[in-house]
């Protein structure tokens, strides 16, 4: 199954979600950066409420919001089926604690009847001229996987659901990668022609109900400077979306889908 081919169907979507009550301040020294990722393959479109107010509306499977400034501290997060206006019981509700100056991806993952919210710490720093990548196994029915060069060594080994690897620093280049069943040479997905650019940070999230439906959402963030020490935090709620400007580039080839999100550089604002 080839992900990069001469025949590509490309859809460019520029969207904005409106939200209220979240981080009027733009002082990154006082705020955290949080984005929400809908990674539950059988869950419907959802609305996300933060502290009782609508933050994200109509998020579908594989949608990921842009980063949004969120005040440091605790935030009540509730997820409802889209269009219910926050009425009735949420599908899931939890609390997210965030620290100023740090970045988080909050993934709604697993199947609907076992939905969980997983907090992933993001580190969008990289040495000048280098690139780095990590892999997240967010497919509840897929086996443990290795990620490596086609016909070559593994870069990441034994990633199980739910696991997010450490980042790996690499020279910018085009890599012929594949996802393999752990401990075997059996390719689950062919990622030949994966271009990793300089001064970018990549997160490759494998999603789908099982190995037969596996897709990869590749999130590309421009590198910037972050604090060197990341906070300790457990699983909790999601948060946010106020000004969300996701630039969505979807490439379809050979029946597989690769979704690439380019994120603008995060810089402190006065």
Secondary structure as UniProt FT lines:
FT   STRAND          9..15
FT   TURN            28..30
FT   STRAND          31..38
FT   TURN            41..42
FT   STRAND          46..50
FT   TURN            51..52
FT   STRAND          53..59
FT   TURN            61..62
FT   STRAND          68..71
FT   STRAND          73..81
FT   TURN            82..83
FT   TURN            85..86
FT   STRAND          92..98
FT   TURN            100..101
FT   STRAND          103..109
FT   HELIX           112..114
FT   STRAND          116..122
FT   TURN            128..129
FT   STRAND          130..137
FT   STRAND          145..149
FT   TURN            150..151
FT   STRAND          154..159
FT   STRAND          163..164
FT   STRAND          168..171
FT   STRAND          173..181
FT   TURN            182..183
FT   STRAND          187..196
FT   TURN            198..199
FT   STRAND          200..207
FT   HELIX           211..213
FT   STRAND          215..222
FT   STRAND          246..253
FT   TURN            254..255
FT   STRAND          256..263
//
